[in-house]
Amino acid sequence: MAELDAFTDVLDYPMYVVTAAAGDRQAGCLVGFASQCSIDPPRFMVWLSKANHTYRIARDATYLTVHALRDDQKRTAELFGSRTGDEVDKFEHLAWRRSAHGAAPILDWACAWFLGRVEGRVDGGDHVGFLLSPVEGSHAGPVRPSLLLLSDVVDLEPGHPA
């Protein structure tokens, strides 16, 4: 454990908001465990905590949306990372829409996002990995934004323990 902690302490990876919908329920959370995992075919893995409200919705979802955050969106990270959907509707005061597939919410202000079809799930311990196959997406244009990183949100109090 100490060796892995020492390794991960030097990492400063991007943070994402991942959204899910199943039936009339929707959810979203701040995620730091995520990465592209295949080029051909294109695949992306997102890890959700089993304690998280979003995980409970995502278990029944066919699609998840992964949103990249700019470094000036810490308040959004706080909403999705420090509040739980068990107690608050995180979408109530946000601009968002359903995808063309009628699936997971797409947040209008994200600098980049993609909707991914859930191809599989992997139990990783206290998190479950969702293997996503991108089906649609968008980015804000040719300018590469500064992304919100782990170091930007390390002071946030999580809505659920990991």
DSSP file with accessible surface (Angstrom, degrees, kcal/mol):
  #  RESIDUE AA STRUCTURE BP1 BP2  ACC     N-H-->O    O-->H-N    N-H-->O    O-->H-N    TCO  KAPPA ALPHA  PHI   PSI    X-CA   Y-CA   Z-CA
    1    1 A M     >        0   0  165      0, 0.0     4,-2.6     0, 0.0     5,-0.2   0.000 360.0 360.0 360.0 -45.5    0.0    0.0    0.0
    2    2 A A  H  >  +     0   0   68      1,-0.2     4,-2.4     2,-0.2     5,-0.2   0.873 360.0  52.7 -61.7 -36.9    2.8    2.5    0.9
    3    3 A E  H  > S+     0   0  152      2,-0.2     4,-2.0     1,-0.2    -1,-0.2   0.914 111.2  45.5 -66.6 -41.9    4.5    1.9   -2.4
    4    4 A L  H  > S+     0   0  105      2,-0.2     4,-3.1     1,-0.2     5,-0.3   0.920 112.0  52.0 -67.9 -41.3    1.4    2.6   -4.4
    5    5 A D  H  X S+     0   0   71     -4,-2.6     4,-1.9     1,-0.2    -2,-0.2   0.918 109.4  50.3 -58.5 -43.5    0.6    5.7   -2.3
    6    6 A A  H  < S+     0   0   60     -4,-2.4     4,-0.5    -5,-0.2    -1,-0.2   0.904 113.3  46.3 -62.7 -39.6    4.2    6.9   -3.0
    7    7 A F  H >< S+     0   0  126     -4,-2.0     3,-1.3     1,-0.2     4,-0.3   0.953 114.1  45.4 -67.0 -50.2    3.7    6.3   -6.7
    8    8 A T  H >< S+     0   0   46     -4,-3.1     3,-1.2     1,-0.3    -1,-0.2   0.759  99.1  71.8 -70.4 -21.2    0.2    8.0   -7.0
    9    9 A D  T 3< S+     0   0  129     -4,-1.9    -1,-0.3    -5,-0.3    -2,-0.2   0.761  97.4  50.6 -63.7 -22.8    1.4   11.0   -4.9
   10   10 A V  T <  S+     0   0  118     -3,-1.3    -1,-0.2    -4,-0.5     2,-0.2   0.549  93.8  94.2 -91.5  -6.6    3.5   12.1   -7.9
   11   11 A L    <   -     0   0   67     -3,-1.2     2,-0.2    -4,-0.3    -3,-0.0  -0.603  46.6-178.1 -87.1 146.2    0.5   11.9  -10.3
   12   12 A D        +     0   0   69     -2,-0.2    -3,-0.1   138,-0.1    -1,-0.0  -0.665  21.2 174.2-140.9  78.8   -1.7   14.8  -11.2
   13   13 A Y        -     0   0   61     -2,-0.2   137,-1.9     1,-0.1   138,-0.1  -0.438  35.4 -86.6 -92.6 162.0   -4.3   13.5  -13.6
   14   14 A P  B     -A  149   0A  39      0, 0.0     2,-0.4     0, 0.0   135,-0.2  -0.267  36.0-135.4 -64.6 152.4   -7.3   15.1  -15.1
   15   15 A M        -     0   0   14    133,-2.3    54,-1.1    54,-0.2     2,-0.3  -0.847  22.3-168.4-107.7 146.8  -10.7   15.1  -13.3
   16   16 A Y  E     -BC  31  68B  36     15,-2.7    15,-3.2    -2,-0.4     2,-0.5  -0.916  23.0-132.4-130.1 156.0  -13.9   14.4  -15.1
   17   17 A V  E     -BC  30  67B   0     50,-2.0    50,-2.6    -2,-0.3     2,-0.5  -0.964  26.9-163.9-104.9 124.8  -17.6   14.6  -14.4
   18   18 A V  E     -BC  29  66B   0     11,-2.7    11,-2.1    -2,-0.5     2,-0.3  -0.938   4.6-166.1-110.1 130.3  -19.3   11.3  -15.4
   19   19 A T  E     -BC  28  65B   0     46,-2.4    46,-2.2    -2,-0.5     2,-0.3  -0.875   6.8-178.9-117.8 152.7  -23.1   11.2  -15.8
   20   20 A A  E     -BC  27  64B   0      7,-2.5     7,-2.4    -2,-0.3     2,-0.3  -0.966   7.4-166.0-144.0 155.8  -25.5    8.3  -16.1
   21   21 A A  E     +B   26   0B  15     42,-0.6    41,-0.4    -2,-0.3    42,-0.3  -0.993   8.3 174.3-145.2 142.9  -29.2    7.8  -16.5
   22   22 A A  E >   -B   25   0B  12      3,-2.4     3,-2.1    -2,-0.3     2,-0.1  -0.923  68.5 -38.7-148.3 118.6  -31.4    4.7  -16.1
   23   23 A G  T 3  S-     0   0   79     -2,-0.3     0, 0.0     1,-0.3     0, 0.0  -0.424 125.7 -24.3  62.2-130.6  -35.2    5.1  -16.4
   24   24 A D  T 3  S+     0   0  151     -2,-0.1     2,-0.3    -3,-0.1    -1,-0.3   0.330 120.2  97.0 -95.4   9.6  -36.2    8.4  -14.9
   25   25 A R  E <   +B   22   0B 105     -3,-2.1    -3,-2.4    32,-0.1     2,-0.3  -0.768  47.9 177.1-100.3 142.0  -33.1    8.5  -12.6
   26   26 A Q  E     +B   21   0B  39     -2,-0.3     2,-0.3    -5,-0.2    -5,-0.2  -0.973   1.7 170.3-140.2 156.3  -30.0   10.4  -13.4
   27   27 A A  E     -B   20   0B   4     -7,-2.4    -7,-2.5    -2,-0.3     2,-0.3  -0.973  10.7-167.7-157.0 165.4  -26.7   11.0  -11.6
   28   28 A G  E     -B   19   0B   1     -2,-0.3     2,-0.3    -9,-0.2    -9,-0.2  -0.978   6.8-179.7-159.3 150.6  -23.3   12.4  -11.9
   29   29 A C  E     -B   18   0B   3    -11,-2.1   -11,-2.7    -2,-0.3     2,-0.4  -0.977  35.0 -99.1-149.5 161.5  -20.0   12.4  -10.0
   30   30 A L  E     -B   17   0B  31     50,-1.5     2,-0.4    -2,-0.3   -13,-0.2  -0.697  42.5-167.9 -81.1 132.2  -16.5   13.7  -10.0
   31   31 A V  E     +B   16   0B   8    -15,-3.2   -15,-2.7    -2,-0.4     3,-0.1  -0.986  28.5 167.8-130.2 132.7  -14.0   11.0  -11.2
   32   32 A G        +     0   0   16     -2,-0.4     2,-1.1   -17,-0.2    -1,-0.1   0.565  68.0  79.3-111.3 -19.3  -10.3   10.9  -11.1
   33   33 A F        +     0   0  101     14,-0.4    14,-2.6   -17,-0.1     2,-0.3  -0.741  69.4 110.8 -93.0  94.2   -9.8    7.2  -12.0
   34   34 A A  E     +D   46   0B  20     -2,-1.1     2,-0.3    12,-0.2    12,-0.2  -0.965  30.6 156.6-162.9 146.5  -10.3    7.2  -15.8
   35   35 A S  E     -D   45   0B  72     10,-2.1    10,-3.0    -2,-0.3     2,-0.2  -0.955  46.4 -96.6-168.3 149.9   -8.2    6.7  -18.9
   36   36 A Q  E     +D   44   0B 112     -2,-0.3     8,-0.3     8,-0.3     3,-0.1  -0.492  38.6 178.7 -62.8 139.4   -8.2    5.7  -22.6
   37   37 A C  E     +     0   0B  72      6,-2.4     2,-0.3     1,-0.3     7,-0.2   0.437  57.8  29.8-129.3  -2.1   -7.3    2.0  -22.6
   38   38 A S  E   > -D   43   0B  37      5,-1.3     5,-1.9     1,-0.1    -1,-0.3  -0.967  45.1-166.9-156.9 143.6   -7.4    1.1  -26.3
   39   39 A I  T   5S+     0   0  143     -2,-0.3    -1,-0.1     1,-0.3    -2,-0.0   0.823  81.2  56.2 -93.8 -44.7   -6.8    2.9  -29.6
   40   40 A D  T   5S+     0   0  147      1,-0.5    -1,-0.3     2,-0.1     3,-0.0  -0.898 122.5  19.4-136.7 102.5   -8.3    0.3  -32.0
   41   41 A P  T   5S-     0   0   60      0, 0.0    -1,-0.5     0, 0.0     2,-0.2   0.566 110.7-120.3 -77.9 155.9  -11.1   -0.2  -31.2
   42   42 A P  T   5 +     0   0   67      0, 0.0     2,-0.3     0, 0.0    -3,-0.2  -0.454  44.0 168.0 -66.5 129.1  -11.3    3.1  -29.2
   43   43 A R  E   < -D   38   0B  55     -5,-1.9    -6,-2.4    -2,-0.2    -5,-1.3  -0.992  20.5-167.2-143.7 149.8  -12.1    2.4  -25.6
   44   44 A F  E     -DE  36 132B  26     88,-2.0    88,-3.3    -2,-0.3     2,-0.5  -0.996  12.5-146.8-137.6 136.9  -12.1    4.4  -22.4
   45   45 A M  E     -DE  35 131B  27    -10,-3.0   -10,-2.1    -2,-0.4     2,-0.4  -0.922  12.1-172.8-111.2 129.7  -12.3    3.1  -18.8
   46   46 A V  E     -DE  34 130B   0     84,-2.0    84,-3.3    -2,-0.5     2,-0.5  -0.982  11.4-150.6-119.5 132.4  -14.1    5.0  -16.0
   47   47 A W  E     - E   0 129B  71    -14,-2.6     2,-0.4    -2,-0.4   -14,-0.4  -0.911  12.1-169.4-108.5 124.6  -14.0    3.7  -12.4
   48   48 A L  E     - E   0 128B   2     80,-2.6    80,-2.5    -2,-0.5     2,-0.2  -0.930  25.9-114.7-115.0 136.5  -16.9    4.5  -10.1
   49   49 A S  E >   - E   0 127B  12     -2,-0.4     3,-1.6    78,-0.2     6,-0.4  -0.432  16.2-135.6 -66.8 136.3  -16.9    4.0   -6.3
   50   50 A K  T 3  S+     0   0   77     76,-2.7    -1,-0.1     1,-0.3    77,-0.1   0.725 105.8  59.3 -65.1 -20.1  -19.4    1.4   -5.2
   51   51 A A  T 3  S+     0   0   35     75,-0.4    -1,-0.3   111,-0.3     2,-0.2   0.620  88.1 102.9 -80.5 -11.2  -20.4    3.8   -2.4
   52   52 A N  S <> S-     0   0   30     -3,-1.6     4,-1.4     1,-0.1     3,-0.3  -0.489  71.6-138.5 -84.6 140.4  -21.4    6.4   -4.9
   53   53 A H  H  > S+     0   0   34      1,-0.2     4,-1.5    -2,-0.2     5,-0.2   0.890 106.4  57.7 -56.8 -41.1  -25.0    7.3   -5.9
   54   54 A T  H  > S+     0   0    0      1,-0.2     4,-3.2     2,-0.2    -1,-0.2   0.888 100.7  56.7 -61.7 -37.7  -23.8    7.5   -9.5
   55   55 A Y  H  > S+     0   0   33     -6,-0.4     4,-2.1    -3,-0.3    -1,-0.2   0.922 103.1  53.8 -59.0 -42.6  -22.6    4.0   -9.4
   56   56 A R  H  < S+     0   0   71     -4,-1.4     4,-0.4     1,-0.2    -1,-0.2   0.864 114.4  41.1 -64.0 -33.4  -26.0    2.7   -8.4
   57   57 A I  H >< S+     0   0    3     -4,-1.5     3,-1.5     1,-0.2     4,-0.3   0.910 111.9  55.7 -75.9 -43.4  -27.5    4.5  -11.4
   58   58 A A  H >< S+     0   0    0     -4,-3.2     3,-1.3     1,-0.3    -2,-0.2   0.802  92.6  70.3 -63.1 -28.7  -24.7    3.5  -13.8
   59   59 A R  T 3< S+     0   0  114     -4,-2.1    -1,-0.3     1,-0.3    -2,-0.2   0.829 109.3  35.7 -56.4 -31.8  -25.2   -0.3  -13.0
   60   60 A D  T <  S+     0   0  103     -3,-1.5    -1,-0.3    -4,-0.4     2,-0.2   0.343  99.6 106.3-102.6   3.5  -28.4   -0.1  -14.9
   61   61 A A    <   -     0   0    4     -3,-1.3   -39,-0.1    -4,-0.3     3,-0.1  -0.564  51.8-162.0 -88.1 150.2  -27.2    2.4  -17.6
   62   62 A T  S    S+     0   0   88    -41,-0.4    56,-3.1    -2,-0.2     2,-0.3   0.691  81.0  30.4 -94.8 -25.8  -26.4    1.6  -21.2
   63   63 A Y  E     - F   0 117B  42    -42,-0.3   -42,-0.6    54,-0.3     2,-0.3  -0.959  61.1-164.7-133.6 150.1  -24.4    4.8  -21.7
   64   64 A L  E     -CF  20 116B   0     52,-2.3    52,-3.3    -2,-0.3     2,-0.5  -0.969  15.4-140.6-127.0 148.1  -22.2    7.1  -19.6
   65   65 A T  E     -CF  19 115B   0    -46,-2.2   -46,-2.4    -2,-0.3     2,-0.5  -0.943  10.9-157.7-109.4 131.5  -21.1   10.6  -20.5
   66   66 A V  E     -CF  18 114B   4     48,-2.7    48,-1.9    -2,-0.5     2,-0.4  -0.942  10.2-167.5-109.6 123.6  -17.6   11.7  -19.6
   67   67 A H  E     -CF  17 113B   0    -50,-2.6   -50,-2.0    -2,-0.5     2,-0.3  -0.945  13.4-141.8-115.0 129.6  -17.0   15.4  -19.4
   68   68 A A  E     -CF  16 112B  14     44,-2.9    43,-1.0    -2,-0.4    44,-0.7  -0.692  20.5-144.3 -83.8 141.7  -13.6   17.1  -19.2
   69   69 A L        -     0   0    1    -54,-1.1    79,-2.9    -2,-0.3   -54,-0.2  -0.873   6.5-129.6-108.8 141.9  -13.4   20.1  -16.8
   70   70 A R  B >   -H  147   0C  77     -2,-0.4     3,-1.9    77,-0.3    77,-0.3  -0.456  32.3-107.3 -77.9 161.2  -11.4   23.3  -17.3
   71   71 A D  T 3  S+     0   0   82     75,-2.8     3,-0.3     1,-0.3    76,-0.1   0.670 118.4  61.0 -68.1 -11.9   -9.2   24.5  -14.5
   72   72 A D  T 3  S+     0   0  106     74,-0.3     3,-0.3     1,-0.2    -1,-0.3   0.305  85.8  80.6 -95.1  12.4  -11.7   27.3  -13.8
   73   73 A Q    <>  +     0   0   13     -3,-1.9     4,-2.1     1,-0.2     3,-0.3  -0.087  45.9 126.2-110.1  38.2  -14.6   24.9  -13.0
   74   74 A K  H  > S+     0   0   72     -3,-0.3     4,-2.7     1,-0.2    -1,-0.2   0.862  71.0  59.3 -65.3 -33.1  -13.7   24.0   -9.5
   75   75 A R  H  > S+     0   0  214     -3,-0.3     4,-2.2     2,-0.2    -1,-0.2   0.901 106.5  48.0 -62.6 -37.7  -17.2   24.9   -8.3
   76   76 A T  H  > S+     0   0   24     -3,-0.3     4,-2.6     2,-0.2     5,-0.2   0.924 110.5  51.2 -66.2 -42.7  -18.6   22.3  -10.7
   77   77 A A  H  X S+     0   0    0     -4,-2.1     4,-2.1     1,-0.2     5,-0.3   0.904 109.4  51.4 -60.0 -39.9  -16.1   19.8   -9.4
   78   78 A E  H  X S+     0   0   99     -4,-2.7     4,-2.9     2,-0.2     5,-0.5   0.923 109.3  49.8 -64.5 -42.8  -17.2   20.7   -5.9
   79   79 A L  H  X S+     0   0   43     -4,-2.2     4,-0.9     1,-0.2    -2,-0.2   0.953 119.9  35.6 -59.3 -48.8  -20.9   20.1   -6.8
   80   80 A F  H  < S+     0   0    2     -4,-2.6   -50,-1.5     1,-0.2    -1,-0.2   0.677 127.6  37.5 -83.3 -15.4  -20.2   16.7   -8.4
   81   81 A G  H  < S+     0   0   18     -4,-2.1    78,-1.9    -5,-0.2    79,-0.3   0.721 122.5  35.3-105.8 -27.3  -17.5   15.7   -5.9
   82   82 A S  H  < S+     0   0   27     -4,-2.9     2,-0.3    -5,-0.3    -3,-0.2   0.526 108.8  64.7-106.9 -10.0  -18.7   17.0   -2.5
   83   83 A R  S  < S-     0   0  121     -4,-0.9     2,-0.4    -5,-0.5    76,-0.3  -0.868  72.7-137.8-112.3 150.9  -22.4   16.6   -2.8
   84   84 A T    >>  -     0   0    7     -2,-0.3     3,-2.0    75,-0.2     4,-1.7  -0.882  13.1-136.6-111.0 140.2  -24.3   13.3   -3.1
   85   85 A G  T 34 S+     0   0   22     -2,-0.4    -1,-0.1     1,-0.3   -59,-0.1   0.594 102.0  75.0 -65.7 -10.8  -27.2   12.6   -5.4
   86   86 A D  T 34 S+     0   0   75      1,-0.1    -1,-0.3     3,-0.0     3,-0.1   0.748 113.6  21.3 -67.8 -23.4  -28.8   10.8   -2.4
   87   87 A E  T <4 S+     0   0  160     -3,-2.0     2,-0.3     1,-0.2    -2,-0.2   0.608 125.6  35.4-119.7 -20.8  -29.5   14.3   -1.0
   88   88 A V     <  -     0   0   34     -4,-1.7     2,-1.0     4,-0.0    -1,-0.2  -0.986  68.2-123.3-142.3 146.8  -29.4   16.9   -3.8
   89   89 A D    >   -     0   0   86     -2,-0.3     3,-1.2     1,-0.2     4,-0.3  -0.812  25.5-168.8 -87.4 102.0  -30.4   17.1   -7.5
   90   90 A K  T 3  S+     0   0   11     -2,-1.0     3,-0.3     1,-0.2    -1,-0.2   0.711  82.6  53.2 -67.0 -18.5  -27.1   18.2   -9.0
   91   91 A F  T >  S+     0   0    6      1,-0.2     3,-1.5     2,-0.1    -1,-0.2   0.536  78.7  97.5 -93.7  -7.6  -28.7   19.0  -12.4
   92   92 A E  T <  S+     0   0  125     -3,-1.2    -1,-0.2     1,-0.3    -2,-0.1   0.844  96.8  25.1 -55.1 -40.6  -31.4   21.3  -11.0
   93   93 A H  T 3  S+     0   0  166     -4,-0.3     2,-0.3    -3,-0.3    -1,-0.3   0.116 105.6  97.3-114.6  21.9  -29.5   24.6  -11.8
   94   94 A L  S <  S-     0   0   41     -3,-1.5     2,-0.6    14,-0.0    -3,-0.0  -0.825  73.9-119.3-111.4 151.3  -27.3   23.4  -14.6
   95   95 A A        +     0   0   54     -2,-0.3    13,-2.1     2,-0.0    14,-0.5  -0.785  56.1 139.3 -84.6 119.8  -27.7   23.7  -18.4
   96   96 A W  E     -I  107   0D  77     -2,-0.6     2,-0.3    11,-0.3    11,-0.2  -0.956  29.9-163.6-153.7 169.1  -27.8   20.1  -19.7
   97   97 A R  E     -I  106   0D 110      9,-2.1     9,-3.3    -2,-0.3     2,-0.3  -0.963  28.9 -99.7-151.4 163.9  -29.5   18.0  -22.3
   98   98 A R  E     -I  105   0D  88     -2,-0.3     6,-0.1     7,-0.2    -2,-0.0  -0.635  44.1-111.3 -82.7 150.3  -30.1   14.3  -23.2
   99   99 A S    >   -     0   0    7      5,-0.6     3,-2.4     4,-0.3    -1,-0.1  -0.196  34.4 -96.9 -71.8 171.3  -27.9   12.8  -25.9
  100  100 A A  T 3  S+     0   0   93      1,-0.3    -1,-0.1     2,-0.1    -2,-0.0   0.773 128.8  57.7 -60.5 -23.8  -29.3   11.8  -29.3
  101  101 A H  T 3  S-     0   0   92      3,-0.1    -1,-0.3     1,-0.0     3,-0.1   0.416 114.2-120.1 -85.6   0.1  -29.5    8.3  -27.8
  102  102 A G  S <  S+     0   0   51     -3,-2.4    -2,-0.1     1,-0.1    -4,-0.0   0.771  76.4 119.9  67.4  25.2  -31.7    9.6  -25.0
  103  103 A A        -     0   0   13      1,-0.3    -4,-0.3   -41,-0.1     3,-0.1   0.214  58.5  -1.9-102.0-141.3  -29.0    8.4  -22.6
  104  104 A A  S    S-     0   0    1    -83,-0.2    -5,-0.6   -85,-0.2    -1,-0.3  -0.070  82.5 -93.2 -54.2 143.0  -26.8   10.0  -20.0
  105  105 A P  E     -I   98   0D   0      0, 0.0     2,-0.5     0, 0.0    -7,-0.2  -0.246  31.9-146.2 -58.2 143.6  -27.0   13.8  -19.5
  106  106 A I  E     -I   97   0D   0     -9,-3.3    -9,-2.1    -3,-0.1     2,-0.5  -0.969  13.1-136.2-112.6 122.7  -24.6   16.0  -21.4
  107  107 A L  E >   -I   96   0D   1     -2,-0.5     3,-1.3   -11,-0.2   -11,-0.3  -0.690   8.5-144.3 -82.4 125.2  -23.5   19.1  -19.6
  108  108 A D  T 3  S+     0   0   86    -13,-2.1   -12,-0.1    -2,-0.5    -1,-0.1   0.749  92.4  53.3 -63.6 -27.0  -23.6   22.1  -21.9
  109  109 A W  T 3  S+     0   0   56    -14,-0.5    -1,-0.3     3,-0.0     2,-0.1   0.421  75.2 122.8 -93.4   0.1  -20.6   23.9  -20.5
  110  110 A A    <   -     0   0   13     -3,-1.3   -41,-0.2     1,-0.2     3,-0.1  -0.387  59.7-141.0 -65.9 139.9  -18.0   21.1  -20.7
  111  111 A C  S    S-     0   0    6    -43,-1.0    29,-2.8     1,-0.3     2,-0.3   0.776  87.4  -0.7 -72.1 -23.9  -14.9   21.9  -22.8
  112  112 A A  E    S+FG  68 139B  31    -44,-0.7   -44,-2.9    27,-0.3     2,-0.3  -0.956  72.3 166.8-159.9 147.6  -15.0   18.3  -24.2
  113  113 A W  E     -FG  67 138B  27     25,-2.6    25,-2.3    -2,-0.3     2,-0.3  -0.982  13.3-163.3-155.2 158.8  -17.2   15.3  -23.7
  114  114 A F  E     -FG  66 137B  36    -48,-1.9   -48,-2.7    -2,-0.3     2,-0.5  -0.986  17.3-136.8-145.0 147.7  -18.1   12.0  -25.1
  115  115 A L  E     -FG  65 136B   0     21,-3.0    20,-3.0    -2,-0.3    21,-1.2  -0.891  27.5-164.8 -97.7 128.3  -21.0    9.6  -24.7
  116  116 A G  E     -FG  64 134B   0    -52,-3.3   -52,-2.3    -2,-0.5     2,-0.4  -0.960  18.7-131.5-122.6 134.8  -19.8    6.0  -24.4
  117  117 A R  E     -FG  63 133B  93     16,-2.7    16,-2.2    -2,-0.4     2,-0.6  -0.647  34.5-115.0 -75.8 132.5  -21.8    2.8  -24.7
  118  118 A V  E     + G   0 132B  20    -56,-3.1    14,-0.2    -2,-0.4     3,-0.1  -0.615  39.0 173.4 -73.4 114.6  -21.0    0.5  -21.7
  119  119 A E  E     -     0   0B  80     12,-3.5     2,-0.3    -2,-0.6    -1,-0.2   0.638  61.7 -22.5 -95.3 -21.8  -19.3   -2.5  -23.2
  120  120 A G  E     - G   0 131B  25     11,-1.0    11,-2.6     2,-0.0     2,-0.4  -0.974  54.0-126.3-177.1 168.5  -18.4   -4.2  -19.9
  121  121 A R  E     - G   0 130B 115     -2,-0.3     2,-0.4     9,-0.2     9,-0.2  -0.985  14.0-162.9-133.0 144.5  -17.8   -3.9  -16.2
  122  122 A V  E     - G   0 129B  69      7,-2.3     7,-3.4    -2,-0.4     2,-0.6  -0.995  18.3-135.1-130.9 124.3  -14.8   -4.9  -14.1
  123  123 A D  E     + G   0 128B 107     -2,-0.4     5,-0.2     5,-0.2     3,-0.1  -0.705  27.1 172.8 -78.6 119.0  -14.9   -5.2  -10.3
  124  124 A G        -     0   0   50      3,-2.6     2,-0.6    -2,-0.6     4,-0.2   0.194  54.7 -91.8-111.3  13.7  -11.7   -3.6   -9.0
  125  125 A G  S    S+     0   0   42      2,-0.2    -1,-0.2     1,-0.1   -75,-0.0  -0.951 108.2   7.0 114.9-113.6  -12.4   -3.7   -5.3
  126  126 A D  S    S+     0   0   90     -2,-0.6   -76,-2.7    -3,-0.1   -75,-0.4   0.529 132.5  53.8 -83.8  -3.5  -14.1   -0.6   -3.9
  127  127 A H  E    S-E   49   0B  25    -78,-0.3    -3,-2.6   -77,-0.1     2,-0.4  -0.931  71.6-145.0-125.0 153.5  -14.5    0.7   -7.5
  128  128 A V  E     -EG  48 123B   9    -80,-2.5   -80,-2.6    -2,-0.3     2,-0.4  -0.974  17.6-136.1-117.7 131.3  -16.1   -0.8  -10.6
  129  129 A G  E     -EG  47 122B   0     -7,-3.4    -7,-2.3    -2,-0.4     2,-0.6  -0.725  10.3-156.1 -88.0 134.5  -14.6   -0.1  -14.0
  130  130 A F  E     -EG  46 121B   0    -84,-3.3   -84,-2.0    -2,-0.4     2,-0.6  -0.959  10.1-146.5-110.7 115.0  -17.0    0.7  -16.9
  131  131 A L  E     -EG  45 120B  47    -11,-2.6   -12,-3.5    -2,-0.6   -11,-1.0  -0.736  22.4-161.2 -84.1 119.8  -15.5    0.0  -20.3
  132  132 A L  E     -EG  44 118B   0    -88,-3.3   -88,-2.0    -2,-0.6   -14,-0.2  -0.861  19.8-158.9-112.5 139.6  -16.9    2.6  -22.7
  133  133 A S  E     - G   0 117B  11    -16,-2.2   -16,-2.7    -2,-0.4   -90,-0.2  -0.960  32.9-122.7-110.0 113.0  -17.0    2.6  -26.5
  134  134 A P  E     + G   0 116B  54      0, 0.0   -18,-0.3     0, 0.0     3,-0.1  -0.309  37.6 166.8 -61.4 136.1  -17.4    6.3  -27.7
  135  135 A V  E     -     0   0B  48    -20,-3.0     2,-0.3     1,-0.5   -19,-0.2   0.571  66.3  -1.4-122.4 -22.7  -20.5    6.9  -29.9
  136  136 A E  E     + G   0 115B  55    -21,-1.2   -21,-3.0     2,-0.0    -1,-0.5  -0.970  67.1 152.0-160.2 160.7  -20.7   10.7  -30.0
  137  137 A G  E     - G   0 114B  46     -2,-0.3     2,-0.3   -23,-0.3   -23,-0.2  -0.987  18.9-151.9-175.2 177.3  -18.8   13.6  -28.6
  138  138 A S  E     - G   0 113B  60    -25,-2.3   -25,-2.6    -2,-0.3     2,-0.3  -0.984   2.4-157.1-159.9 157.7  -17.8   17.2  -28.8
  139  139 A H  E     - G   0 112B 131     -2,-0.3   -27,-0.3   -27,-0.2   -28,-0.1  -0.950  33.3-110.7-139.6 163.0  -15.0   19.7  -27.9
  140  140 A A  S    S-     0   0   82    -29,-2.8     3,-0.1    -2,-0.3   -28,-0.1   0.468  70.3 -84.8 -77.3  -2.9  -15.0   23.4  -27.5
  141  141 A G        -     0   0   24    -30,-0.2    -1,-0.2     1,-0.1    -3,-0.0  -0.851  64.9 -38.2 133.3-167.2  -12.8   24.2  -30.5
  142  142 A P  S    S+     0   0  139      0, 0.0     2,-0.3     0, 0.0    -1,-0.1   0.693 101.9  93.7 -73.2 -18.5   -9.1   24.4  -31.6
  143  143 A V  S    S-     0   0  117     -3,-0.1    -3,-0.1     1,-0.1    -2,-0.0  -0.598  74.1-135.9 -78.9 130.9   -7.9   25.9  -28.3
  144  144 A R        -     0   0  229     -2,-0.3    -1,-0.1    -4,-0.0     3,-0.0  -0.777  25.1-145.0 -86.7 111.7   -6.6   23.4  -25.9
  145  145 A P        -     0   0   46      0, 0.0     2,-0.6     0, 0.0   -76,-0.0  -0.315  19.7-104.6 -75.6 158.5   -8.0   24.4  -22.5
  146  146 A S        -     0   0   76      1,-0.0   -75,-2.8    -2,-0.0   -74,-0.3  -0.751  45.8-137.2 -77.9 123.6   -6.2   24.0  -19.2
  147  147 A L  B     -H   70   0C  62     -2,-0.6     2,-0.4   -77,-0.3   -77,-0.3  -0.499  14.7-104.5 -86.4 153.7   -7.8   21.0  -17.5
  148  148 A L        -     0   0    0    -79,-2.9  -133,-2.3  -133,-0.3   -79,-0.2  -0.624  46.2-162.4 -72.4 127.8   -8.9   20.7  -13.9
  149  149 A L  B >>  -A   14   0A  51     -2,-0.4     3,-1.5  -135,-0.2     4,-0.6  -0.680  33.4-102.0-113.8 166.4   -6.4   18.4  -12.2
  150  150 A L  H >> S+     0   0   44   -137,-1.9     3,-1.6     1,-0.3     4,-0.9   0.884 120.3  59.6 -52.1 -42.5   -6.3   16.3   -9.1
  151  151 A S  H 34 S+     0   0   64      1,-0.3    -1,-0.3     2,-0.2     4,-0.2   0.779  99.6  58.8 -62.4 -22.4   -4.2   18.9   -7.4
  152  152 A D  H <4 S+     0   0   56     -3,-1.5    -1,-0.3     1,-0.2    -2,-0.2   0.697 117.5  29.4 -76.6 -20.7   -6.9   21.5   -8.0
  153  153 A V  H X< S+     0   0    9     -3,-1.6     3,-2.3    -4,-0.6    -2,-0.2   0.304  80.4 111.4-124.1   9.1   -9.5   19.5   -6.0
  154  154 A V  T 3< S+     0   0  110     -4,-0.9    -3,-0.1     1,-0.3    -2,-0.1   0.776  78.4  58.1 -60.5 -20.3   -7.5   17.6   -3.4
  155  155 A D  T 3  S+     0   0  108     -4,-0.2    -1,-0.3    -3,-0.1     2,-0.1   0.522  80.6 113.0 -88.1  -3.1   -9.1   19.8   -0.7
  156  156 A L    <   -     0   0   29     -3,-2.3    -3,-0.1     1,-0.1   -78,-0.0  -0.449  66.8-131.6 -73.0 140.5  -12.6   18.8   -1.5
  157  157 A E        -     0   0  152     -2,-0.1    -1,-0.1     1,-0.0    -2,-0.1  -0.811  31.6-120.0 -88.2 120.4  -14.5   16.7    1.0
  158  158 A P        -     0   0   76      0, 0.0   -76,-0.3     0, 0.0   -74,-0.1  -0.290   3.5-134.5 -65.9 148.1  -16.1   13.8   -0.8
  159  159 A G  S    S+     0   0   28    -78,-1.9   -75,-0.2   -76,-0.3   -77,-0.1   0.774  95.9  18.5 -68.6 -28.6  -19.9   13.3   -0.8
  160  160 A H  S    S-     0   0   52    -79,-0.3    -1,-0.2   -77,-0.1  -108,-0.1  -0.985  92.2-105.4-134.9 148.9  -19.4    9.6    0.0
  161  161 A P              0   0  100      0, 0.0  -110,-0.2     0, 0.0    -2,-0.0  -0.422 360.0 360.0 -68.5 151.4  -16.3    7.8    1.4
  162  162 A A              0   0   83   -112,-0.1  -111,-0.3  -111,-0.1  -112,-0.2   0.858 360.0 360.0 -67.1 360.0  -14.4    5.8   -1.3
